[in-house]
Amino acid sequence: MLDASQGDGRDDESGLQAPRMALLVTLGVLGGHTLVTVLNVLDQDPGPWRLALLALCLAAVLALQYAHSTRQPRTWPVRVRVLTLSAQALVTYLPLAWLGLPWGAMAGLLAGSVLLAVPGRLRWPLYAAVTAGIVPAVVAIAGPGVAIYGVGATMLASLIIFGVSSLSGLVAEIRDARRALAGMAVVQERLRVAGDLHDLLGYSLSAIALKCELGHRLLPTAPEQARSEVAGVLGVAGEALGDVRLVATGYRDMSLAAETESALSVLSAARIAAEADLACGPLPRQVDTVLAIVLREAVTNALRHSKAQHCAVTATREGETVSLRIRNDGVGDVCPGTGAEAGNAEGGSGLGNLTTRLRGVGGDLTSGPDGEGWFQVVGHAPVAPRDDDSPAESAPQDRGRATQHWAPRMARSMLVAVLLGYTLITVINAADSAGSGTAMLAFLGCFAVVVALQALHSLRRSHTWPVRTRALTLGVQAAATYAPLLWLGGPWGSMAGFLAGSLLITVPGTLRWALYATSVAVVVPVAAAVGVALSDIVYLADSSLVAGLVVYGFTALYRLVTELHEAKGALARLAVARERLIVERELREVLGSSLSAITMKCALIHRLLPQSPGPARDELTTVLELSRQALADVRLVARGYRGQLGAHDRSERRRPLPEFGSSNTDGQPFTVQQTEATR
């Protein structure tokens, strides 16, 4: 049996890509923070003991941060989380007394750990406290102007740490939800198959066995009547072959009028006086099919009642409701108070199947003795049925929609927040370099173009754009990125970060990494030409590389979340389609050959009678054996598609599918009571 999870290779690819992307961005951010911190400390000409302290503190912070970012800290015991967060807070704030302002960048990592490790509403006050905790130290060391930048950098770093880990988990959650939806769809499809086998093929095979039994009895004394019954078997066998296709495909168009005519013939063959009155008029396809199936099940039950001598079928229409009533006088075998059909004191799956079908169109089913001492099955259905043609596929999606609709919004919000954070930091850096208001306004105009194009590249499917469109937008973004160098006189912060991210987003293959490195490398000669210090050049290049990687990572994770969300029903539909192919193959292999053999032998019997009753009787005995085997095969297919269910499939289905009643095992022909499909 095919596993639903095998139906979409992109699902597994996404599941692997998200953690790798999260780890890549996390390591990039940690590496960027570490490099900037080391460069800033070295720029203050520290002594050996401060360098040793720096190494110890960095090792502790990075180890704790890596654990918080990659090990799902919310699943840890409370004591462990309190201990690790307290330890990280200690090595974040205490070294400020010796290492000074350069160590302040570590507060962003601590704030990210708080968001990752603390559940519920408590995390936001703690996050605010951690972010605000850096302000006094920055004000005391560098003044209030730098404090704004410090708070912004801390919030941005914490958002990156929290966002990338959350998006990775979100991708995994949606992937698991899709697999669960596919699993539910497959289970519902199997239940549908079992119900259809019971309601469609079970009835046809019971009718075949019944008519063959009657023909077997009539043959010695009334060969012409036996020949007539064999002709009826030919018609029922042809219908059963059509039912095989109906069960496999899931599309069932049946007529209540045609089914009533067939039921009267079967009841007459069983020596049950039957009458019908259909006064409901034309019915919609879905209602007509469901009521025809109700009639089949009720007639099958009537055949099981050893005392049933009369049966009546009536269909009426009152306003917008149609009612179908099937009554028989075999009520003597009904267990009082249970409402179970005669001969089935323990109840069964047949009436449950009918109840489910009628509820699917907005109707209901009742059964039990009536006031006149007869047993009746009554089905009510609206003339305008509820639109529920594909429960196996739509229901799981409806259940999963409530838990998934917020996922793309969350991913998009995080991406936008990161872009806004980098925008704020860049504007603050550029304000220090602008010599006049005019230069600043010109910069803001160019930067607005950069941000707008970056938003388009990140929030739209830019990787699917035509090559010319991508080349044009990237060219304009590059021009707007580097043009401010003409009047600012030097690089402005992580100026190439947005451009580097856009290149990774829009350019396919390995070429994007070369362009990513080239876009950042441009910063180095420009900064050197205007006399920027070496440490600042390294900082500019490092921050640009990290910014590009972060933008790319958040965009890629956002796209994964969006694509998985949009394709949430595709895997379920594919799983159901594969399940139907398997069912069709099994039914054709198991029942198709039996029904074909029954058809051919009945045609032979029809030709032999009435001239050769002896050979005809032998052939008819063989047909009885074939019908008995076909009933057993129906049970096998319904219970597990001939044993092909794997352990995973069996564990997935908590309760067994409806079983089909076994036929006579002593080699004797069926009696009327034994020709049952199931209960």
C-alpha positions in Angstrom: 0.0 0.0 0.0 1.4 3.4 -0.9 2.1 5.8 1.9 0.5 9.2 1.5 3.7 10.8 2.5 5.3 9.5 -0.7 3.0 11.5 -2.9 4.8 14.8 -3.0 8.6 15.0 -3.3 8.5 18.7 -2.6 7.1 18.0 0.8 10.2 16.1 1.9 12.5 18.6 0.2 10.8 21.5 2.0 11.1 19.6 5.3 14.9 19.3 4.8 15.5 22.7 3.4 13.8 24.7 6.2 16.1 23.4 9.0 19.2 23.8 6.8 18.1 27.4 6.0 17.4 28.2 9.6 20.8 26.8 10.7 22.6 28.7 7.9 21.1 32.0 8.8 21.6 31.4 12.6 25.2 30.6 12.1 25.6 33.6 9.8 24.1 36.0 12.4 26.1 34.5 15.3 29.3 34.6 13.2 28.6 38.2 12.2 28.0 39.3 15.8 31.1 37.5 16.9 33.3 39.1 14.3 31.9 42.6 14.9 32.4 42.2 18.7 35.9 41.0 18.3 36.8 43.8 16.0 35.3 46.4 18.2 37.1 45.1 21.3 40.4 44.9 19.4 39.9 48.5 18.2 40.2 49.5 21.9 43.7 48.1 22.2 42.8 45.6 25.0 45.3 43.8 27.2 45.8 40.0 27.4 43.4 39.6 30.3 40.6 41.4 28.5 41.2 39.2 25.4 41.0 36.1 27.6 37.8 37.3 29.2 36.4 38.0 25.7 37.2 34.5 24.5 35.5 32.9 27.6 32.4 35.1 27.4 32.0 34.5 23.7 32.3 30.7 24.1 29.7 30.8 26.8 27.3 33.1 24.9 27.6 31.2 21.6 27.1 27.8 23.2 24.0 28.9 25.1 22.6 30.8 22.1 23.2 27.8 19.7 21.3 25.5 22.1 18.4 28.0 22.4 18.2 28.4 18.6 18.4 24.8 17.5 17.1 22.6 20.4 13.5 23.7 20.9 14.0 25.2 24.4 10.3 25.5 25.1 10.1 21.7 25.5 12.8 21.8 28.2 11.8 21.6 31.9 11.2 25.0 33.5 14.3 24.7 35.7 16.6 24.1 32.8 15.2 27.1 30.9 15.6 29.3 33.9 19.1 28.1 34.4 20.3 28.6 30.8 18.6 32.0 30.4 20.1 33.2 33.7 23.5 32.0 32.6 23.2 33.8 29.3 22.0 37.0 31.0 25.0 36.8 33.3 27.5 36.5 30.5 25.7 39.2 28.5 25.5 42.0 31.1 28.4 41.3 33.5 31.2 41.6 30.8 30.0 45.2 30.0 32.0 46.4 33.1 35.3 45.2 31.5 34.7 45.0 27.8 32.5 48.1 27.5 30.2 49.1 24.7 31.5 46.6 22.0 30.0 43.8 24.1 26.5 45.4 23.9 25.7 43.5 20.7 25.3 40.3 22.7 22.1 41.7 24.2 20.3 41.0 20.9 21.2 37.3 21.3 19.8 37.2 24.8 16.6 38.9 23.7 16.2 36.3 21.0 16.7 33.5 23.5 14.0 34.9 25.7 11.5 34.9 22.8 12.5 31.3 21.9 12.5 29.8 25.4 9.7 31.6 27.3 6.2 30.7 26.4 3.0 32.7 26.6 2.6 36.4 27.4 5.5 36.4 29.9 8.1 36.5 27.2 7.2 39.9 25.9 7.8 41.8 29.2 11.0 39.9 29.6 12.0 40.7 26.0 11.3 44.4 26.7 13.3 44.3 29.9 16.3 42.7 28.1 16.1 45.2 25.3 15.9 48.1 27.7 18.6 46.8 29.9 21.2 47.7 27.4 20.2 51.4 27.4 21.8 52.6 30.7 25.2 51.0 29.8 25.1 52.6 26.3 24.1 56.0 27.6 26.8 55.9 30.3 29.5 55.0 27.8 28.6 56.6 24.5 25.7 59.0 25.2 22.0 59.0 24.4 22.4 59.3 20.6 24.0 55.9 20.4 21.4 54.4 22.6 18.8 54.6 19.9 21.0 52.7 17.5 21.8 50.2 20.3 18.2 49.5 21.0 17.4 49.2 17.2 20.3 46.8 16.7 19.3 44.7 19.7 15.7 44.4 18.5 16.8 43.5 15.0 19.2 40.8 16.1 16.7 39.3 18.5 14.0 39.3 15.8 16.3 37.6 13.4 17.2 34.9 15.9 13.6 34.4 16.9 12.1 34.7 13.5 14.3 32.2 11.7 13.8 29.5 14.3 10.1 30.1 14.4 9.7 30.0 10.6 11.7 26.8 10.5 9.4 25.2 13.0 6.4 26.6 11.1 7.5 24.9 7.9 7.9 21.6 9.8 4.4 22.1 11.4 2.7 22.7 8.1 4.5 19.8 6.5 3.3 17.5 9.3 -0.2 18.9 9.0 -0.2 18.2 5.3 0.8 14.6 5.9 -1.9 14.3 8.6 -4.5 15.7 6.1 -3.3 13.2 3.5 -3.6 10.4 6.1 -7.1 11.4 7.1 -8.1 11.6 3.4 -6.8 8.1 2.8 -8.6 6.7 5.9 -11.9 8.4 4.7 -11.4 7.0 1.2 -11.0 3.5 2.7 -14.1 3.9 4.7 -15.9 5.1 1.6 -14.7 2.0 -0.3 -15.8 -0.3 2.5 -19.3 1.4 2.5 -19.6 1.2 -1.2 -18.6 -2.5 -1.3 -21.3 -3.1 1.4 -24.0 -1.1 -0.3 -23.3 -1.7 -4.0 -21.4 -4.9 -4.6 -22.8 -6.7 -1.6 -26.3 -6.3 -2.9 -25.4 -7.4 -6.4 -23.6 -10.5 -5.3 -26.4 -11.3 -2.9 -28.9 -11.1 -5.7 -26.8 -13.3 -7.9 -26.5 -15.9 -5.2 -30.2 -15.7 -4.5 -31.3 -16.1 -8.1 -28.8 -18.9 -8.6 -30.2 -20.7 -5.5 -33.7 -20.3 -6.8 -32.7 -21.5 -10.3 -31.0 -24.5 -8.7 -34.2 -25.4 -6.9 -36.4 -24.9 -9.9 -34.3 -26.6 -12.5 -35.5 -30.2 -11.9 -39.2 -29.3 -12.1 -39.4 -26.0 -14.0 -36.4 -25.6 -16.3 -38.1 -22.7 -18.2 -38.5 -20.8 -14.9 -34.9 -21.7 -14.0 -33.8 -20.4 -17.4 -35.6 -17.1 -16.6 -33.8 -16.8 -13.3 -30.4 -17.4 -15.0 -31.3 -14.6 -17.4 -31.8 -12.4 -14.4 -28.4 -13.4 -13.1 -26.9 -12.2 -16.4 -28.4 -8.7 -15.9 -27.3 -8.5 -12.2 -23.8 -9.6 -13.1 -23.6 -6.9 -15.7 -24.7 -4.3 -13.1 -22.1 -5.7 -10.7 -19.3 -5.2 -13.2 -20.4 -1.6 -13.5 -20.5 -1.3 -9.7 -16.8 -2.4 -9.6 -15.9 0.8 -11.6 -18.2 2.9 -9.4 -16.6 1.7 -6.2 -13.1 2.3 -7.5 -13.7 5.8 -8.9 -16.0 7.1 -6.2 -18.5 8.5 -8.7 -21.9 6.9 -8.2 -24.9 7.8 -10.4 -27.9 5.6 -9.5 -31.6 5.9 -10.1 -34.2 5.2 -7.4 -36.7 4.1 -10.1 -34.3 1.7 -11.7 -33.2 0.3 -8.4 -36.9 -0.2 -7.4 -37.5 -2.2 -10.5 -34.4 -4.4 -9.7 -35.4 -4.8 -6.1 -38.9 -6.0 -7.1 -37.4 -8.6 -9.3 -35.0 -9.8 -6.5 -37.8 -9.9 -3.9 -40.0 -11.8 -6.3 -37.3 -14.4 -6.8 -37.1 -14.8 -3.1 -40.9 -15.5 -3.0 -41.5 -12.2 -1.2 -44.6 -10.3 -2.3 -43.5 -6.8 -3.1 -45.1 -3.6 -4.2 -43.8 -0.1 -4.9 -45.2 3.4 -5.2 -42.8 6.2 -6.2 -44.6 9.5 -6.1 -41.6 11.7 -5.5 -41.1 12.9 -9.1 -37.6 13.6 -10.6 -34.8 14.0 -8.1 -31.4 15.6 -8.2 -28.6 13.2 -9.1 -27.1 13.2 -5.6 -30.3 12.6 -3.7 -31.5 10.0 -6.3 -28.2 8.0 -5.8 -28.3 8.1 -2.0 -32.0 7.0 -1.9 -31.2 4.2 -4.4 -28.5 3.0 -2.0 -30.9 3.1 0.9 -33.3 1.0 -1.0 -30.6 -1.6 -1.8 -29.6 -1.9 1.8 -33.2 -2.2 3.0 -34.0 -4.9 0.5 -30.8 -6.8 1.5 -32.1 -6.7 5.1 -35.5 -7.9 4.0 -33.9 -10.9 2.3 -32.4 -11.9 5.6 -35.7 -12.0 7.5 -36.7 -15.6 7.5 -40.4 -14.6 8.2 -40.6 -11.8 5.7 -43.4 -12.5 3.2 -44.3 -9.0 2.1 -42.4 -5.8 1.4 -43.6 -2.3 0.4 -41.6 0.6 -1.0 -43.0 4.1 -1.1 -41.5 7.4 -1.9 -43.3 10.7 -1.3 -42.4 14.4 -1.6 -43.6 17.0 0.8 -42.5 20.5 0.1 -38.7 20.4 -0.2 -38.2 17.0 1.5 -38.4 13.6 -0.1 -39.1 10.5 2.0 -38.4 6.9 1.2 -40.0 4.2 3.3 -39.2 0.4 2.9 -41.4 -1.9 5.1 -41.5 -5.6 5.5 -43.3 -8.0 7.8 -40.2 -9.7 9.2 -40.3 -7.7 12.4 -40.5 -10.8 14.5 -36.8 -11.2 14.4 -36.0 -7.6 15.5 -34.4 -7.3 18.9 -36.7 -5.1 21.0 -35.4 -1.7 21.8 -32.4 -1.8 19.6 -33.7 -0.8 16.2 -31.3 -3.4 14.7 -32.5 -5.3 11.7 -33.7 -8.8 12.0 -31.1 -11.5 12.1 -28.5 -9.0 13.3 -29.0 -8.5 17.0 -25.6 -7.0 17.5 -26.2 -4.4 14.9 -23.9 -3.7 12.0 -22.4 -1.2 9.7 -25.1 -1.1 7.0 -27.5 1.3 8.7 -24.5 3.3 9.9 -23.3 3.7 6.3 -26.8 4.8 5.2 -27.0 7.3 8.0 -23.6 8.8 7.0 -24.7 9.0 3.4 -28.0 10.8 4.2 -26.3 13.2 6.5 -23.9 14.0 3.7 -26.8 15.5 1.7 -28.5 17.0 4.8 -31.0 14.2 5.5 -31.5 11.6 8.2 -32.4 7.9 8.7 -34.7 6.1 11.1 -35.4 2.4 11.5 -37.5 0.0 13.7 -40.9 -1.4 14.1 -43.9 0.7 13.0 -47.3 0.8 14.6 -48.7 -2.0 12.3 -46.2 -4.6 13.3 -43.9 -4.2 10.4 -40.2 -3.3 10.3 -39.4 -0.1 8.4 -36.5 1.9 7.2 -37.3 5.5 6.5 -34.9 8.0 4.9 -35.5 11.7 4.5 -33.5 14.0 2.3 -33.9 17.6 1.0 -34.6 18.0 -2.6 -31.8 20.5 -2.8 -28.9 18.5 -1.3 -25.9 20.0 0.6 -22.9 20.3 -1.7 -20.6 17.7 -0.2 -19.5 15.6 -3.1 -15.9 15.0 -2.0 -15.9 14.5 1.8 -12.7 12.4 1.6 -10.8 15.3 0.2 -12.5 18.4 1.6 -13.1 17.4 5.2 -9.5 17.0 6.2 -8.6 20.3 4.5 -11.4 22.0 6.4 -10.1 20.7 9.7 -6.6 21.8 8.9 -7.6 25.3 7.5 -8.2 26.7 11.0 -4.7 25.8 12.1 -2.9 26.9 9.0 -4.5 30.1 7.7 -2.3 32.3 9.9 1.0 30.7 8.9 1.6 32.8 5.7 0.6 36.0 7.6 3.1 35.2 10.4 5.9 34.5 7.9 5.1 37.6 5.9 5.0 39.8 9.1 8.4 38.5 10.2 9.9 39.2 6.8 8.5 42.7 6.7 9.7 43.3 10.3 13.3 42.3 9.3 13.2 44.5 6.3 12.0 47.5 8.3 14.7 46.8 11.0 17.5 46.9 8.4 15.9 50.0 6.9 16.0 51.8 10.2 19.6 50.8 11.0 20.7 51.9 7.5 19.0 55.3 7.8 20.7 55.9 11.1 24.1 55.0 9.7 23.5 57.2 6.6 22.5 60.2 8.7 25.9 60.3 10.3 27.6 60.4 6.8 25.3 63.0 5.1 26.9 66.4 5.1 23.7 68.3 4.4 19.9 68.0 4.3 20.0 67.9 0.5 22.4 65.0 0.5 20.2 63.2 3.0 17.1 63.7 0.9 18.8 62.5 -2.2 20.0 59.4 -0.2 16.4 58.8 1.1 15.1 58.9 -2.5 17.6 56.3 -3.6 17.1 54.2 -0.6 13.3 54.3 -1.1 13.9 52.7 -4.5 16.1 50.0 -2.9 13.6 49.2 -0.2 10.7 49.1 -2.7 12.5 46.7 -5.1 13.7 44.6 -2.1 10.1 44.2 -1.0 9.0 43.2 -4.5 11.8 40.6 -4.7 11.0 39.2 -1.3 7.2 39.3 -1.2 6.6 38.4 -4.9 7.7 35.3 -6.7 10.6 37.1 -8.3 12.5 33.9 -9.1 9.7 33.1 -11.6 9.9 36.4 -13.4 11.3 36.6 -17.0 15.0 37.0 -17.2 14.8 40.5 -18.6 12.5 41.6 -15.8 14.8 40.3 -13.1 17.9 41.9 -14.8 16.1 45.2 -15.0 15.0 45.3 -11.4 18.4 44.1 -10.1 20.1 46.7 -12.3 17.9 49.5 -10.9 18.5 48.3 -7.4 22.2 48.2 -7.9 22.2 51.7 -9.3 20.2 53.0 -6.4 22.5 51.2 -4.0 25.8 52.6 -5.2 24.7 56.0 -6.4 24.7 57.7 -2.9 28.4 57.0 -2.8 28.8 60.0 -5.1 27.7 62.5 -2.5 27.9 60.7 0.8 31.6 60.2 0.3 31.7 56.8 1.9 29.7 53.6 2.4 26.6 53.9 4.5 26.2 51.0 6.8 25.4 47.6 5.3 24.6 49.3 2.0 25.0 46.2 -0.1 23.0 44.0 2.2 19.7 44.4 0.4 21.2 44.1 -3.0 23.1 40.9 -1.9 19.8 39.5 -0.6 18.0 40.3 -3.8 20.7 38.6 -5.9 20.3 35.4 -3.8 16.5 35.5 -4.1 16.2 36.1 -7.8 19.2 34.5 -9.5 19.1 30.7 -9.8 22.0 28.2 -9.5 25.5 28.8 -8.2 25.8 32.1 -10.1 23.9 33.8 -7.3 26.6 33.1 -4.7 29.3 34.7 -7.0 27.1 37.7 -7.5 26.3 37.9 -3.8 30.0 38.0 -2.9 30.8 40.5 -5.7 28.0 42.9 -4.6 29.6 43.0 -1.1 33.2 43.1 -2.4 32.4 46.5 -4.1 32.3 48.0 -0.6 35.9 47.2 0.1 37.7 49.4 -2.5 35.2 52.2 -2.2 35.7 52.3 1.6 39.5 52.1 1.2 39.5 54.9 -1.3 37.8 57.4 1.0 40.1 56.5 3.9 37.9 54.2 6.0 39.8 52.3 8.7 40.5 48.7 8.1 38.3 47.5 11.0 35.4 49.6 9.7 35.9 48.1 6.2 35.7 44.6 7.7 32.6 45.6 9.7 30.9 47.0 6.5 31.6 43.9 4.5 30.6 41.6 7.4 27.3 43.4 8.1 26.5 43.4 4.3 27.1 39.7 4.0 25.0 39.0 7.1 22.2 41.3 6.0 22.1 39.6 2.5 22.0 36.2 4.1 19.3 37.1 6.6 17.1 38.7 3.8 17.6 35.6 1.7 16.9 33.2 4.6 13.7 34.9 5.7 12.5 35.2 2.1 13.2 31.5 1.4 11.4 30.4 4.6 8.5 32.7 3.8 8.1 31.2 0.3 8.3 27.7 1.8 5.5 28.5 4.2 3.4 30.1 1.5 3.9 27.2 -1.0 3.1 24.6 1.6 0.0 26.4 2.7 -1.2 26.9 -0.9 -0.6 23.2 -1.7 -2.2 21.9 1.5 -4.8 20.0 -0.4 -2.6 18.7 -3.2 -1.1 15.9 -1.2 -4.4 14.7 0.1 -5.9 14.6 -3.4 -2.9 12.8 -4.7 -3.1 10.3 -1.9 -6.8 9.7 -2.6 -6.1 9.3 -6.3 -3.4 6.7 -5.6 -5.7 4.9 -3.2 -8.4 4.7 -5.8 -6.0 3.3 -8.4 -5.1 0.6 -5.9 -8.7 -0.2 -5.2 -9.6 -0.3 -8.9 -6.7 -2.7 -9.6 -7.7 -4.9 -6.6 -11.3 -5.0 -7.5 -10.7 -5.8 -11.1 -8.2 -8.6 -10.2 -10.3 -10.1 -7.4 -13.9 -9.5 -8.5 -13.6 -8.8 -12.2 -12.6 -12.3 -13.1 -15.3 -13.9 -10.8 -18.0 -11.8 -12.3 -16.8 -12.4 -15.8 -16.8 -16.1 -15.1 -20.3 -15.9 -13.7 -21.5 -14.1 -16.7 -20.0 -16.6 -19.2 -21.3 -19.6 -17.3 -24.8 -18.1 -17.0 -24.8 -17.5 -20.7 -23.9 -21.1 -21.2 -26.6 -22.3 -18.8 -29.1 -20.1 -20.6 -28.3 -21.9 -23.9 -28.4 -25.4 -22.3 -31.8 -25.0 -20.8 -34.3 -26.5 -21.1 -32.8 -29.2 -23.4 -29.9 -30.2 -21.1 -30.8 -29.9 -17.5 -28.1 -32.1 -16.2 -25.1 -30.2 -17.5 -26.9 -26.9 -16.7 -27.3 -28.0 -13.1 -23.6 -28.7 -12.9 -22.7 -25.3 -14.3 -25.2 -23.7 -12.0 -23.5 -25.3 -9.0 -20.2 -23.9 -10.2 -21.8 -20.4 -10.4 -23.0 -20.8 -6.8 -19.5 -21.5 -5.7 -18.2 -18.6 -7.7 -20.7 -16.2 -6.1 -19.8 -17.5 -2.7 -16.1 -16.9 -3.4 -16.9 -13.4 -4.7 -18.7 -12.5 -1.5 -15.6 -13.7 0.4 -13.4 -11.6 -1.9 -15.5 -8.6 -1.2 -14.8 -9.0 2.5 -11.1 -9.4 1.9 -10.9 -6.2 -0.2 -12.9 -4.2 2.3 -10.9 -5.3 5.3 -7.5 -4.6 3.8 -7.2 -4.8 0.1 -6.1 -8.4 0.2 -3.6 -8.0 3.0 -1.5 -5.3 1.3 -2.0 -2.8 4.1 1.3 -2.1 5.9 1.9 -1.7 9.6 1.8 2.1 9.1 -1.6 2.0 7.4 -3.0 -0.3 10.1 -1.9 1.9 12.9 -3.3 4.9 11.0 -6.8 3.3 11.0 -7.9 3.1 14.6 -11.0 1.0 13.9 -11.5 -1.8 11.4 -13.4 -1.3 8.2 -16.9 -2.8 8.1 -16.7 -6.6 7.6 -18.8 -8.6 5.2 -20.7 -11.6 6.1 -19.2 -14.9 5.1 -20.9 -17.4 3.0 -21.6 -21.0 3.5 -18.4 -23.0 4.1 -19.8 -26.5 4.0 -20.0 -26.7 0.2 -23.8 -26.5 0.1 -25.7 -24.0 -2.0 -26.8 -20.8 -0.3 -30.1 -20.5 1.4 -32.1 -17.3 1.3 -30.8 -16.4 4.8 -27.2 -17.0 3.8 -27.3 -14.7 0.7 -26.4 -11.6 2.5 -23.8 -9.0 1.7 -23.0 -7.9 5.3 -24.3 -6.5 8.5 
